[in-house]
Amino acid sequence: MARPIPLLDLVFLGIDRDETPANVGVLMLLDPPPGRSTRAAVQQVLRAFRAARPTPPFDCVPDLLALGLPHWRAVADVDMRHHVRREQLPAPGDQRQLFDLVAELHRARLDRTRPLFQLHFIEGLESGQVAIYLKSHHASWDGRSALARIFGTLATEPGPIRTPFFALPPDSSPHAPQGAAGAGFADGARSLLSHAFAARELLAAISARRARTRDEPRVPPGNQPFGGPHTRFNQPVAAARSFAAFSLPIDAMRRVAQSFGGKLNDVVLAVVDGGVERYLASLGERPRQPLVAMCPVSMRDAGDLEATTKVATMFVPLARPRSGAARRLQQIIANSGAAKQEFHSLSKAAALDYALLAFGVWFASHTLGMEAVTRPVVNLVISNVGGLPGERYLGDLRLVGAYPVSMIADPVGLNVSAVSLGGRMDFGIVANRAVVPDAAEISQHCLAAWALLLKAAKRQDLVLRNPPLRKPSRRRRMPPSQRS
């Protein structure tokens, strides 16, 4: 059975080059079981993973035929030692060495003659922990399905090793039979017609928003591709990557959001916006206009694990530069709310095609050499993938960190993604090393921005609990000569 490759997945396969590999993954940190050898626990997981047999889509390779529709083709023999590997950090095995190794592993393209996934078990950390770096191709899944597959196969308590994500039973989505050319071409024609109607709807929505913004300039602008300034993150992406990570307590993030009447995602945007602005200011490059973030939005129904990308995009203007922490969050709450309202007014097809249209316009201007006179389509990517409650275990190894390692591609050289697990939100930063040599600097600035948000929320709570007393008005007495 051959499964056709949808348009968005074809885009990710087309982006996949030496400078911009379409790799997405996660760095997991695990505590060893007490009283047991770490090496023995890792060896047990390695044996179990190498013995597992991949199932679709992790037993497939892309077949981009000159004639016929591109499709996924199953591979008969999979060498699991190629896909499940063991790495050793040199002494002292500190965090910087780990992040540098992950950045180096992430830059390498996946071999398209083999199924598009790899796991690297990394030992030698000075903390005594075990790290697992997992990567796959973005055409195989999106963040929400990856979250469900990877962490859904982990147990909630120590015990036997469950079936790994790449060997789960195939999903129940329909597959086109091999050689069904007529049906395939008919589906392709219907797909093209759907994209044409979606493009017309998008153009009408963009035109209406421009008119509304002109007539009501104080109203939050909604989605705003091509609305941000030029930054170093919009310079051409080179092959090398830098990577860093940090974590925040999710309950405290929710309390900050509630203090200002916002959502958890608004706090994510404010932390990253504040951190990135501080980073640019440290280089003497503070922007003069709000940055615009590309924010992926899952379009999956509950329980949908189909092996494809089902993600739409919002283009959210962030806060004005030099805003204080409270004002920054308030602006982001207003702007993200307007962007969501506009987004939810679109049909599903139009929402899915929004990013394709925006980046298509950027690609056309880039091809014509007009990037010097046009604004970048976005400045950075900020993604909250989602989360799962409670503790998670891989055999007897306890998961204590799960940092997304996402992709970057022209014209966006910075991606900050987050996953919520075990009462914390874990952030992973992937950057173009040519312009961000050390992504850890951005993570430190994000932590500083978070500290300012916490202080602002405490002040806001004090105001809400103790509103200022209103002084009674004093009536002015009229002189006797003016009294009636």
N, C-alpha and C positions, 0 to 999 in steps of 0.2 A: 504494500500500500504506500503510495507516494502522497505527501502532504504539500499542497501549494504553499509558497512563501508569500505572505501578505505584503502590501506595499510598504508599510512602515518598517517591517523587518528587512525588506530589500534596501531601504534607505540606510539602515544600520550596517548592512553588509557592504553597501557602497562607500560609507564613511570609513570603513575599516582599512586603514593604510598604516605604513610604518610610523608615521608621525601621529596618527590619530586612531590607534586600535580601539575597536568598539568593545572593550572589556569592561565588565561590571562584576563586582564581587564583594567580599566582606573579610575583614580580619577579625578572627575570634580568639579571645584569650580564655584559657581554661585553667582552673586550679587542679593540681593533682590530688588524688585521694589520700587522706591521712593514713600514714603507716604503710603505704605501698609505694613501690618504685615507680617513678614517673616514666622511665623508659619502658617498663613492662606494660603500663597502661597504654602508652602510645603504640607499642608493638601490637597489642591486642586489637586496637582500632584499625591500624594499618592492615593487618591480616584480614579483618572483616570487610573493609572497604575494597581491598584488592580482589577478594573472592566474589564480591557482588557483581552481577551482570547488568549493564546499563539497559534502560528502557527508553522509548521515545520521550523527549527529543534528544536524550543524551547518548543515543546510539546512532545518530544521524549526522550527515554532512550536507552542506548546501550544494545543489546541482544546478548551476546557472547555465542552462543549455542555450545554444544559439537558436535552436528551433524548439518551439514549445514553451510552456510556462515554467519559470524557476520553481523548484520543489526541493523538499528534504528527502534524501536517499539514505536508507538504512545501511550500516556497515556490518558485515558479517562477523569479523574478528576484531575485537577491541583489546589493545594491549593496556591492561590496567596499571602496569608499572609506569607507563608514560603519564597516566592521568592522576595517579596517587603517588606523590613523591615525598621524600624526607630531606629536610634541610637542617644544617647545623650553624648557629651563629658563633663567630669567634668570640673569645673573651674580650671584654667582660659581659657581653650580651645585654647591653643596655637598651633603653627605649629608642634612642636615636638610630642605633644599628638595626633594630627591628623595622622601624619605619623606612629606613633607606633600602632594606632588602625588599620590603613590600613594594616600594616605588619602582625598584628595578624589575621585579617579577611582573608588575602590572603593565610596564611599557611594552613587553614582548607580545606580539600578535599570536593568537591561537592558530595552530596548523589546521588549515581547512581540509586536509586529507584525512583528518581524524575528528572524532566527535569534539565539540567545542566546549570543553570544560577541563579544569585541572584543580587539584587540591595539593597544597604544600604544607606538610607537618613540620613546624619549625621548633627545634630544641636549642638548648644552650642559653636560655634567658636567665639573667642574674636573679630574677624574681623567683625562679624555680617553676614558673608557669610553662604551659605549652601554648604555642600559637598555631592557628590553622589559617592560612590564607587560601581562600577559594575564589576562583574566577571562572566566568563563563562569558559567552557572547551575548550582547544585548538582544540579538535577534531570537534568542532562545526563550527569554522571559523578561518581565519587567520587575520593578522593585517589590510590588505587592505579591506577585506569584512566587518570587524568589523567597520572600519572607516566610510565606506559608509553607513552601516546600522544605526549605533548609531547617527552620526552627520547629516546624511542625513534626519533623521526624526525630527531634530530640525528646528525651523523656523528662518528666517532671520530678523524678527522683533517681538516685543511682541504681544501676541494674544492667541488664543485658543491652548490648548494642543493637539498636533498631536498624531497619532497612534504610540505607542512606538515600538522600534526596534523588540521586541520579538513577536509582534502581526501583523507584516506586512503580506500581502498576500504571500503565498508560492512561491518560485522561480519556473521558468519554466523548470528547468532541468529535464530530464527524470528520473522516478522512476521505479524500478523493481517491478512487481506485486507480492503480497504475494503468496508464494508457488511456484514461478517460478524457481524451483531448477535447471532444465536443463540449462536455460539461465544463471542463476547465476554461475553455475560451468563452463560454456563455457566462460563467462566473466572473471572468475578467472583464467582459463588456459591462455587466451590471455594476461591477466595482468602479469602473471608469465613469459611468453615468452618475453613480452616487457621489463621487468626488467632484464632478462638475456642478451638481446641484448644491453641494456643500460650499464650494468656492463662491457661487453666486450669493448664497446666504451670508457668508462671511463678509464679502465686500459691501453688502447692504448694511450689515451691522456696524462695520467700521465707519462707513459714511455717516450713519445716524449718530454715532458717538462723537465724531468730529463736529457735527453741527451742534450737538448738545453742549460740548465743551466750549464752543465759541459763544453760545448764547448764555451759558451759566458757568463762568470761569471758576467760581468758588466750589463747585461740586467736584468731589474726587473723580479723577479721570477714568477709572476702570482699567482694563488691560491696555498697555501702552508699549507695544514693540516699537523699536527705533526711537524710544523716548529718553534714553539715558545718555550720559556723556561718554567720550572716549576715555578709556583707562588702559593701564598696562595689561589688564586681563583680556583685552580685545586685540592684542598683538598676535601675529601668526603663531600657531601652536607647533612647537618642536617635539622631538620624540621623547626627551627625558621628562620625568615626572618628579614632583616632590609630594610627600604625604605626611600628614599629622592627624592626631585624634585627641579628643577630650570628651568629658562626660559631665552632665548636669543632673541634679535630683529632680525627677519629674513632678513630684508633689509640690515642690517649691515653685516650679515653673507654672503649674496650674494656679497656684495662689497669686502669683504675679499677674497672670492673665485676668483672673477674676477681679483683682483690685482695680483694673482699668476697663472692665467690661469687654474683654477680648477673648480670644481663643488661644489654645496652646500653640497653634501654628503661628499666630501673631508674635508670640514671644520668641519662637525660633527665628523668625525673620528679623526681629529687632536685635537679638543677640548677634546674629551674623552681620547684619547691616552695620551695627555699632563697631564690631570688631574689624570689619573690612575698612570702614572709614578711618579708624584709628591707625590701621596698617598703612594706608595710603598717605595719611597725614605725616607719619613718621618718615616717609620718603620725600616729603615736600610736594605731594601730589593729591592733596585733598580735593575731591571733586567739587564743582560749583553747582551741580544739579543733583537731584536724587538719582541714585542708581536704580536700574530696573532688573529685577530678578525673574528668571524663568523658573516657574514652580510646576513640576509635573503633578497631574491629578489622575489617580487610578479610575478607569472606567469599567472595572470588573464587578460582576455580581458576586454575592457571597458564595464561596465554594468553587468559584471558577479558577481552575489551574491550567487552562489551555496554554500550550507552549507557543506563545506569541506575545507581542507587545500590545497592551491595551491601555495606553496612556495618552491623555490630552494635556494641554499646557495652558497655564495662565502667565501673563506677563505683568507682574505686579510692581508698580513704582514704590520705592521704599521712602525713607524719610529725607527731609531737606538736610544738607550738611550743616554741621555745628548745632544740631538740635540736642537738647538735653535728653536724658534717658526717658523721662516721663513723656515729653513731647514727641520723642521718636516713636515710642510705642503707640501713642494716640494717633499719630499720622498713619502708621502702618495699619492699625485697626480700620481706619476709614478707607484707606486705599485698597486693602485686601478685600474688604467688604464690597466695595464697588466693583472690583474685578470679579468676585464670585457672582454677584448679581448679574453682571453681563454674561459671564460664562454659562450660568444656568439657564439663560434665555435662549441659548443656542440648541439646535438639535444635536444628537449624539454624533452624527457624521460630521457636522460642522465643527464641533468641539475637538474631535480627533484630528481634523485637518488644519486647525488653526496654526499649529507650529509648522506644518509642512508649507503652508502658504507664506508665513512670515520668513522662514528660512529660505524659501524659494526666491522671494524678493531680494533677500540679502545676497544669495548666490548670483542672481542676475546682475546686481550692482557690482559685486566683486569681479565677475567675469568681464564686465565692461570697464573695469578700472575706476569705479566711482566711489570706492570705500573712503577716499580722502574727503569727500564732500557729503557723505551720508553718515548718519549716526549708526553705531552698532545696534543690531537687532535686540540684544540683551547684554548686560554686563557680567552676570554670573548666574549659576544655577544653584537654587536652594531647594532641597527635597526632604520632606518628612515622610519616610517610607511607611511608617506605622509601627505597630508593636504587638507583643504578646505578654500576658501576665505571668507572674510567678517565676520560679527557678527553672533552669533547663540543664540537662546532663547529657553528655555523650559518653555512654558507658558509665564509668565511675568518675569521669572528668567533669567538673562543675563549670558551666559557662559564667564568666564574670565580666566579659566585654564583647561587644559585637559592633565593630566600626565599619560602616559602608565604605567601599572603595569603588567609586563610580568612574564614569568616563568623561573625558573632555574632548572637544573637537572645535575647529574653527567655526565661528568667531568667538568662542567663549573658553578661556583658559583657566577657569576656577569653578569647582563644583564642591558644594558643602551639603552632605546628605546625613540623615539621622535615622536611628532605629531606637525604639523604646523596648527595653527588656529588664525585668527584675527591679523595677522602681527607679531606673535611671534612663536618661536619654544619651545615647552614644553617638557622637558626631565624627564623621570622617571627612577630611579635607584633601582633595586631589587638585594639584595645580601644575601649570606649565612651568617647569623648572627654569626655563630661559628667562622668565620674568618674576618668578617667586622661588628663589633658590632654597628657601627654608620655610615650608608651610607651617612649621611649629610657631613661627612669629605670629601668624594669623590666629592660631589657636590661643595663644597667650592674650592677644588683644580681644578675642571673643570672651574669654574668661573675665577680663577687666570690664567689658561692656555688661556682662551678666551681673557682676558685683554692683555696678551703678544702677541697674534695673531693680535689684533687690532693695537697695536703699530708697529708690523712688517709690517702690510699692509700699514700703513701710511708712513713708511719709503720707502716701495716698490713703492708707488704711487709717492713720491717725486723723486725717481730715474727715474721712467718712464717719468715723466713730464720734468725733468731737467737732461738729461743724461750728464755725465761728458764730458767736452770739451777735445778733443784730441789735445795734443800739437803738433805743426808742427815739423817734423824731421829736425835736423840741419846737413847739409852735412859737413863732415870733409874735411877741406882744406888740400891739399897735400903741403908739403914743396917744395920750388922752385927747389931744386935739383932733385925731382922726377917727375917734370912736363915735359911733352914731348914738 
